[in-house]
Each structure stands twice: as structure tokens, then as C-alpha cells.
């Protein structure tokens, strides 16, 4: 498709010059560009298709980068990128060295904050707004938050902090699934229509200015009118949590009508109190497959546009987790599954259908999920909390305070552990080993294949302490015939060199082992705590090589190194791990090669040792 208008958009100023007909063409071109690019690179599709008109209206009403616009979650910012001078590079999104799939300040001045995880936009945007006040900088600060992200507690902490103050802080709620308040009858519809017209608000502003000029009685009269108006609104709109939190509530408004949204955005700019604009959008709009099944097209692999079929094997570690949990739940009525708004992503859909009374989706609230699981464990329930490694970071205090201190047998299923690839630095699961191993009493397992995952999950039914079972995104690389009954596996060729590894990285080490037979190999089944017998074995090798898919600081290789030195090891110890850094978008295979963790690198390293 030839992008006659989109190709001319070099900045948001160009969007402001377009007439209504050109805007409609622009939106069609944006959708085509997003669908085409995501079909090739993978990425977040349905959410971006639903926010095209919303983003266009935002850039017509506001002046980025003077006005700071934060999208939450940042995976709905593709249209924003296209309208802020990144059209020529858009084909590189989610590729090594290309555009990020999320907001990234290093990428553009139009991205004021990193919003890779949900729920941080209101806090960050309000912080930016107050900072602008302090330094005397002009410009609005706008948080565009999805209704899914509003299930996280952090958003409400921020709304509570910002609400009720005299300020021009603006929140846009992108509601594509739920209704925040129930609007009843013709009077409600008429009132909503009236409040969407500039004349209504201009009259309000004029009355307020007039009353403020009357000495002594003007302000009390304004407050009385405000209370009467709010009482009337409460009757019409029933309860509205945003009004209760001190926000001026505007909407709901059609999220695919640019004129209506632009009008409300301009009205919100005139208020001297925090304002929330409620926008109703359709996820996946403009692409029938995504529109009919938005959850299936949230985050997708490359696919065929004509039929909407995604590539790839449906059997993944996440899928296996779901199947095994179902089998376990059938035999044990105390098995329960918990997710933080990631039912499909963590493989729990089947469980949610078969065992509805034992399945709990708590929303994007990992802190609550962990403490909720700990509470269940006090009554003998066997809770399994399935969560992405990068999202588990948000529940660190709860792991320590609510589970570990009380020695409660909460089972954490750490999905997407290790390199995840194109989602980039906000989603790489490379920190869980470091932050979990510092917690007293925790046990960590890292199976390398499906059968091992099944084995350790079944064993976990009898565990009496907090346990983490970590596994990677995607499919198994090998099937390793190991019953997982021991804490480690030792494969011997009677060499003076030994390679140590675990999890998915072991699969690559095992491939190198089978190809060369030039070294011995130890596979850590129980990753932590580290068995003393492993240290006794490694002391006898002249060369020890550790390959690990984790950051260096706090890694297992670092811990084994310290234990070997304390045990008087006289040989050479080499660790090949990920740097203490954030890893941007990169294909998993390319990452292994870059950081010398692939099979060829392992062979080359050991042979040169």
C-alpha cells in the first residue's frame, strides 16, 4: 500500500494541518502499516489498532514534546511512533538495533518515560507535571492508561495522590473492555452529550470567573453550586470512582471519533483541576481477525495477514504448565492457580474453564497475587502463581514478607525466564535468579524440557517451603531423558574439563557435549540452594566452565565461584553469563550467539581453554 499521507507526517504538527477527509485516510494508512509490520516482526496488534484515532486526536489537541504524553502500557504506542517522525524506521520495530515495541526516551524526545510494564503512567506523568511546575516549564502532562492497567494498585495510588488538587493534570482512560460506571436512561445520554460540547464548559468557566471576582461571597457560592452539580451528576451517573477521587470526569466518548475526542481534550486543558477523559475504543479495530478475537491478537508472532494464522508450535513451556496443573488439580482438590491478568500467556485457559472455583485472575496486581497465594497457603491450599519473570519483580516485598518469613509453601511458576527476545529490556527475564537467591528458605528449580517441567511440578505438591520453578518462553530445545529425581545430573567422559549449566542454557551445553565429548557436564536440576556435593566434584577438575542465562551479579555461577574459592580450588574457573546491563530487542538465537552462550561458542570456549 502506498502511504500518501502517512509518509508526509514528520512530526505532530503535520497532523494538525489535516482536514477530516485526510484524517480518515491517515487512520486507514496507519492501520495498514501496523498490520503489515506486525505480521512480519510480531508484536502487539489488537491494542494498537484500537488506539489509532485516539492517538491522532491526542496529537491534534496537545503539543508533543512540550506536552508530555505517556502511553500505558507502552505497547499501545505504535501510532504515536508513526506520528512523531519514526515512520521511516517503523519497519525495524522489535528488531535488533531497531525501534522498541514500547515507549523509550533514548529513542525519541516524544517518549518522555519508559512504559514497558503497566500501571506506571499516572505516577510518572503526575511526577513530570509537578516537576514542570517547580522548574517553571510550560506544557501539559497526559497519562493514557488502558482499562487493563487500571486493575493494578499503583494506578490508584497515583490517582489518589493527584486527585482533588488545583492542577491541570490530565488522565485519558482507554476503555476497550469494561464500563467504569453504569449510565442509565435518556437523561444520562442527554447529560453526556451536553457535557461534550465546548459551549457548556465555556459557560461554566465564565460563571466561575465571575463568582471569583465577587468579594467575600463569590467563592462560597461557587462551592455551593459545585456541590449541587456533583450531587446531580451522582444521581445521573450513579457512583463514579474517579469523581470520588477528586477528578473532573468527562465522557464517555467514542474513541474512534477524532472530533469528539479532540473537543474534550481541549476542554480538559481549560480546567484547573485534575481531569479524566473516559474514551471507549474497540480492540483490534479495522482487522476482522483481531477485532473478533482481541485476546488472541494481543501479542503475536509473525502471521499471514490474509488468514490471520500465526506461525509456530502451540506446545510451549506455558502450555505444558497449564496441562500439568489440570492433571494435578484433578487428583488433588487443594491445587489452585493464580495469574495476574495473564491467563492465556501463562497457559492457564484450560484450567480456568475446568476448575473455575480454584482459578483466580487478580488483574495486573502481582503484589496482591503473591500475598493472596500466601494467605491461601496458611489454610493448606496449594497455590501456584504463574507469572512472567519480569513481572515477578513487582512482588518482591511480598515474596519476602508474606511468604518466605512465614515459611509458606507458595509455588511460583516463573514463566519467560531468561532472554525473551523482541520485547526488549523491560521484559527480559534475566534478574529473577539474582533477586530470588537472596531470599532465605527459597528453593529454585530450572527444568530444560517438558518432561522435567512435569516431573518437578508433580514433586512440588509435597513441598513445604516457598519454591520457584523457572522456565523459558517458547518451546523446548531438546528432550533430556531425566526423571529429575536428583538435585543434579553428572555426565562423565573422564576429562579434566567440566561444563556446568541449567535450564534452557543446558540444552545448548548438552548439544555441544554430544557433538565433541571433550568435556564432562553437570546439569543443575535444583539450581538453589547449591549442593555441597557439586563443589566436591568440581574441585577435582582442572578447568570449570559455567554457562548461564542470567545477569552476572547474584548469579549461580558467581555463588559457585565463591564456594569453590572457599573450598581451596586450585584450577581455572570461567563463567560465561549475561552482562550486568539491560538487553534491548534481539532475537533469542542472536542473543545466545552475541553473549557466547550458543553451542558453537561453548565448543570454541572449552577447546581453547
Secondary structure, 3 states (H helix, E strand, C coil): CCCCCHHHCCCHHHHHCCCHHHHHHHHHHHHHHHHHHHHHHCEECHHHHCCHHHHHHHHHHCCCCCCEEEEECHHHCHHHHHHCCCHHHHHHCCCCCCCCCCCCCCCCCCCCCCCCCCCCHHHHHHHHHHHHHHHCCCCCEEEEEECCHHHCHHHHHHHHHHCCCCCCCEEEEEECCCCCCCCCHHHHHHHHHHHCCHHHHHHHHHHHHHHHCCCCCHHHHHHHHHHHHHHHHHHHHCCCHHHHCCCEEEEEEECCCHHHHHHHHHHHCCCCCCEEEEEECCCCCCCHHHHHCCCCCCEECCECCCCCCECCCCCCHHHHHHHHHHHHHHHCCCEEEEECCCCCCCCCHHHHHHCHHHEEECCCCHHHHHHHHHHHHCCCCEEEEEEEHHHHHHHHHHHHHHHHCCCCCCEEEEECCECCCCCCCCCCECCHHHHHCCCCCCEEECCCCHHHHHHHHHHHHHCCCCEEEECCCCCCCCCCCCCCCCCEEEECCCCCEEEEECHHHHHHHHHHHHHHCCCEEEEECEEECCCHHHHHHHCCCCEEEEEEEEECCCCHHHHHHHHHHHCCCCCEEEEEEECCCCCCCCCHHHHHHHCCCCHHHHHHHHHHC
